[in-house]
Amino acid sequence: MRYISTRGQAPALNFEDVLLAGLATDGGLYVPENLPRFTQEEIASWAGLPYHELAFRVMRPFVTGSIPDADFKKILEETYGVFSHNAVAPLRQLNGNEWVLELFHGPTLAFKDFALQLLGRLLDYVLEKRGERVVIVGATSGDTGSAAIEGCKHCENVDIFILHPHNRVSEVQRRQMTTIFGENIHNIAIEGNFDDCQEMVKASFADQSFLKGTRLVAVNSINWARIMAQIVYYFHAALQLGGPVRSVSFSVPTGNFGDIFAGYLARNMGLPINQLIVATNRNDILHRFMSGNQYVKETLHATLSPSMDIMVSSNFERLLFDLHGRNGAAIAGLMDTFKHGGGFSVEQERWTEARKLFDSLAVDDAQTCETIAEVFAQTGELLDPHTAIGVKAARECRRSLDIPMVILGTAHPVKFPEAVEKAGVGKALELPAHLSDLFERDERCTVLPNDLKAVQAFVSQHGNRGKPL
C-alpha cells in the first residue's frame, strides 16, 4: 500500500513512513493511492467477529508490506483489550430505528481512544524496529490530548507535547491530560483558541529545524493511522444492524472532519451507507459548506461542546481531493486561497456530488441542552453535548425512517458536567473507578503565549526526556 499527498508534490510513502510523517512535505495530507474494496459477501462473513478481529480485516490492506499479520493481530488485541466494555463499541437503542454507537468505553472516555491507543502501539513497534526517537507535538480541543497521552505514555522512544487552548477545555478534559506525569509528557496551555494551537502544529511540521535533527510525529487526525482506525467502527455498527444486506445511515458530531471522513471511506470500501450527517455546533464552517457551498472562516466561539470548537477543519482537504478528481494542484490552489482569502466555494457539480451523501446541521448551546433533556426524559439515557448534537442533527436531517440511523456517541457525559447541569436533568455524574480520584490529583501544565517561537523553544528545551534536544 502506497500513500500520496492531497497536494500532489510530496513523494509517495509506505504505511510505516506515513505513520511517522504525519503532514506531507508539500503541506498536504496523506491518503491511500488506491482504496481497498470489499465484496458484500466478504463483509457479511465478518458478522459476529470480536472487535479486534474485525479491525484486523478492515485495516490489514492499509499496513500490508509494513507490519506482518501476526504482529498486527497482537497489536490490535492489546489495543482493544484495554476497553471497559466487552463489545468495545456497543450500540444502544434510543427508539425504533435510532441508535447510539457508544465510543467512550476506552481509558479516556472518548472516541479518540480507538485510534490513539492503536497509534501509541504502532509508534512503539515501528520506532523500536528502526532504533529511532521522535517528538510528538499535538493540538487538542479537548479529547485528543488525553487520549494521545494515555496511548503514548509508555512509549520508550517518544516525547509528547500537547497544546490545548487555555481555559477552553472542560475541567475533566484538562485534568485527564495534566495529571499524567512522566519525563516524556508535557502539557502546554496556549493563550489562544484551538485553531491557534492547530496552526502552530502545522507550522512546526513545515519547518522542523528547531528540533535539531529529531523528527516530529503527528497525533492529530492529520495522521493517516487515526483515520484508518476509525473506519472500523462503521463496519462494526452496520454489521450489528443487518449490514451489508441492509443500508445504514450515520450522524457524526465532527469539527475537524476526521471521524466522518472515516465513514466516507467505509462507504467507498464497500459498506452500504445511505447518508452521512455532519453534526456541528455554532462553529459551523462545515455546515455552511454542505448547506450552501461556502467554506469561509469566521470568528471562533466557545461552546458547551468544546471538542468541536474548530473553524479550520483539517481533514476536509481529504474529501476535497476526491471531489476534485484527486488533482493535487487544484487542492494546493484551494488551500492557498483559503489561507490568504479566508474562504472559497467549489464548482457546482463538485458540491452537488458531495450532497448526494452528506447532509448537515449546526446546533447551538440551547438546542444542545434541550436535546440532552429530551432524550433523558424519553429514554433515561444521558448524552454528552457532542452526542446530543448528533441526535438533533439525525432527527432534523434524516432522509428515511426505514433505514437505521446510528449516532456516534463520541464521549462520556461525565466529561462535560456544565452542559449536563444546564440541561437540567438532575442526574449526578460519577467518574468511572479508574478516574474516581481525578479531582484530587496534582496537575502539571505550562501556560505559554500564543507565539510559535515560544512554543518551539519550550519543545527544544524539554525534549529527550528533559534533556535539551
Secondary structure by P-SEA (a helix, b strand, c coil): cbbbbcccccccccaaaaaaaccccccccccccbbbbbcaaaaaaaccccaaaaaaaaccccccccccaaaaaaaaaaaaccccccccbbbbbccccbbbcccccccccccccccaaaaaaaaaaaaaaacbbbbbbbbbcccaaaaaaaaccccccbbbbbbcccccccaaaaaaccccccccbbbbbbcccaaaaaaaaaaaaacccccccbbbbbcccccaaaaaaaaaaaaaaaaacccccbbbbbbbbcccaaaaaaaaaaaaacccccccccccccccaaaaaaacccccccbbbbccccccccccccaaaaaaaaaacccaaaaaaaaaaaaccccccccaaaaaaaacccccccccaaaaaaaaaaaaaaccccccaaaaaaaaaaaacccccccbbbbcccccccccaaaaaaaccbbbbbccccccccccbbbbbbbbcccaaaaaaaaaacccccccc
